[in-house]
Amino acid sequence: MKKIINKPENFVDETMEGIAAAYGDRLKFCDGDKRILLSNYPARKGKVGIVTAGGSGHLPVFLGYVGSGLLDGCTVGNVFASPSAGKMADMIRACDRGSGVLCIYGNYGGDKMNLELACDTVEMEDDIETRKIFVSDDVASAPREASDKRRGVAGMVYAFKVAGAAADKGLNLDEVAKITQKALERIRTMGVALSSCIVPEVGKPTFFIDEDKIEIGMGIHGEKGIEVRKMMTADEIADLIVAKLLEDMPVESGTKVSVMINGLGATPKEELLIVYRRVYQILTGRGVIPILPHIGEYATSMEMAGLSVTIMKLDGELEELLRAPAASPFYTNANII
């Protein structure tokens, strides 16, 4: 195993210490707890809190979206492992400004179980109102008729953005939850992997892919995809993914969409742009209007090589929220016009 780390067991805490050292003017720990990151950006009293939680190893998800117009807080566990219910409860308490807290999380067993317990705890002990929304945008992980079984992947970034903007507008907890759920119903994602990743404390690849093969539809923790094929060109990958996404969520001519081409950790941005070029050609050829593209690393899997494509179908309300100002050390839309 070649990694630029110290001791594997210190990987997460030292990452968190690095974030605090680099961005301590904008982010802070919750009462010194290195696993709970809070926004230090100004926020008005009474704003609905927006939080998330999940395993480490996916930066900038989840930690990278704590900021202004995005998340108010995040807690992480070990690599690919859920944080505890106790830390989730502490995070929710720290992010409540009197109007309740919306919890957005990936559709994974540990995260769901612990967050449900945390919400029950703060509602009973602290009288904090909460709402829970799980992200399930990965079309490869379950059929459309069983969409509640689908994994949450890169599409959650759009959910964070929409929820954060809605909260900044002054919407109440139910209204923020409703618009975030609406956004998620209009988001689909699918990915491909060229190589595996190595969890530091495990010290060996999570799975194996032959040098001349590509895994279609794998999960961000190395979950099995839908098939393994011979290596494909960028255009062939784009054609395959877009066809799957549009089969699951038809997009009518004249509709605006935002497309995210997300690198999984070890794929150059040049390759992501080549894929976006083809996705753009396909969509515009159908009369669909791509705007507000997101191209880069938004939800990774350690050093996994590969990418995912997310399509978010917009209406006027969602476009306004996506365009609203947002900033964190890892995300800004200041250059989006």
Summary of the structure (lengths in Angstrom):
residues: 337
radius of gyration: 19.0
end to end distance: 42.8
largest distance: 55.8
contacts: 1214
relative contact order: 0.14
helix: 35%
strand: 26%
